[in-house]
Amino acid sequence: MSFRESIQHVEGHNKGDVMLYALSTCGWCRKTKGLLGDLGVAYDYVDVDLLEQEARTEVLEEIKVHNPQCSFPTMVIGNDRCIVGFKEEETREALSG
């Protein structure tokens, strides 16, 4: 099973493609999801630690393209912007307007 089948969508205002790679047990990942909710932004996310091994390997390879350290949370906005970790101001700025 591909990890893409495990992607969850959160409704909100369309600010472009926003993909959040997270861990279900990560406090910073929960804070990032909360911030996106507060901003009312539509986004997709996947909790990498809940994936089966094959899907987890697949998603980690995708994350490495944007964040070679594979740390969490990793948020990819469009194809050109990546925010690693909980960075409230940078997230607000990237998704404003």
Backbone torsions as a table, in degrees:
resi	resn	phi	psi	omega
1	MET	NA	131.5	179.1
2	SER	-74.9	148.8	177.5
3	PHE	-63.4	-24.7	-178.8
4	ARG	-59.2	-28.4	178.0
5	GLU	-71.1	-15.8	-179.0
6	SER	-98.8	-0.7	-179.0
7	ILE	-69.1	131.1	177.5
8	GLN	-101.0	146.4	178.2
9	HIS	-114.6	136.5	175.0
10	VAL	-114.4	125.4	-179.3
11	GLU	-70.9	152.4	177.5
12	GLY	168.7	-164.4	178.7
13	HIS	-73.9	136.0	-179.7
14	ASN	-76.6	112.0	176.7
15	LYS	-113.7	28.3	-175.0
16	GLY	95.0	-176.0	179.5
17	ASP	-75.7	118.9	177.3
18	VAL	-122.0	118.4	179.8
19	MET	-121.2	125.4	-179.8
20	LEU	-112.8	122.2	173.8
21	TYR	-99.3	120.8	-170.8
22	ALA	-137.0	173.3	171.0
23	LEU	-119.0	139.2	-177.0
24	SER	-65.1	-23.3	-176.2
25	THR	-99.6	2.3	-172.7
26	CYS	-90.7	120.9	177.9
27	GLY	-63.3	-38.0	179.3
28	TRP	-68.8	-33.4	175.8
29	CYS	-65.9	-42.4	177.4
30	ARG	-62.8	-40.4	178.0
31	LYS	-63.7	-38.6	178.7
32	THR	-65.6	-44.3	176.8
33	LYS	-60.3	-41.1	178.5
34	GLY	-63.4	-41.8	178.6
35	LEU	-63.2	-44.5	178.0
36	LEU	-61.1	-38.2	176.2
37	GLY	-64.8	-43.1	178.1
38	ASP	-61.8	-35.6	179.7
39	LEU	-79.3	-11.6	179.2
40	GLY	69.9	30.1	-175.5
41	VAL	-91.3	136.4	171.2
42	ALA	-74.8	135.1	178.4
43	TYR	-155.2	162.0	174.0
44	ASP	-110.7	150.2	176.1
45	TYR	-149.2	160.0	173.0
46	VAL	-140.6	133.4	174.1
47	ASP	-88.6	101.4	-170.2
48	VAL	-61.3	-36.1	-177.0
49	ASP	-69.1	-15.0	-179.9
50	LEU	-93.0	-1.0	-178.3
51	LEU	-82.5	153.6	170.7
52	GLU	-66.5	159.6	-173.2
53	GLN	-54.8	-45.9	-177.5
54	GLU	-63.7	-44.0	178.8
55	ALA	-67.3	-37.3	178.9
56	ARG	-63.2	-43.4	178.2
57	THR	-60.7	-43.1	180.0
58	GLU	-61.3	-47.0	-177.1
59	VAL	-70.0	-34.7	178.5
60	LEU	-64.4	-36.4	175.8
61	GLU	-63.7	-38.7	178.5
62	GLU	-67.7	-41.3	179.8
63	ILE	-62.4	-41.2	-177.9
64	LYS	-57.9	-26.8	177.6
65	VAL	-61.8	-37.5	-176.7
66	HIS	-98.5	-33.0	-174.7
67	ASN	-141.4	89.9	-176.0
68	PRO	-56.3	-24.0	179.4
69	GLN	-77.7	-15.3	-179.1
70	CYS	54.7	44.6	176.7
71	SER	-96.1	165.3	-173.4
72	PHE	-127.3	148.1	-4.7
73	PRO	-75.0	151.5	171.0
74	THR	-120.8	120.0	179.8
75	MET	-115.5	126.0	178.8
76	VAL	-109.9	124.5	-179.0
77	ILE	-112.9	117.5	-173.5
78	GLY	63.7	-145.2	176.5
79	ASN	-111.7	1.7	-170.0
80	ASP	-122.7	-2.9	-177.1
81	ARG	-130.1	134.0	178.9
82	CYS	-133.5	128.7	176.3
83	ILE	-116.0	121.6	-178.2
84	VAL	-107.6	127.9	-178.4
85	GLY	88.1	175.7	177.4
86	PHE	-85.3	107.9	-179.6
87	LYS	-128.7	89.4	-172.0
88	GLU	-59.1	-51.5	-176.4
89	GLU	-64.2	-43.4	179.5
90	GLU	-63.7	-38.5	178.5
91	THR	-66.8	-45.6	179.3
92	ARG	-59.9	-43.8	-179.6
93	GLU	-65.0	-42.8	-177.6
94	ALA	-66.1	-29.4	-174.6
95	LEU	-109.4	9.9	178.3
96	SER	-79.8	156.6	175.1
97	GLY	90.4	NA	NA
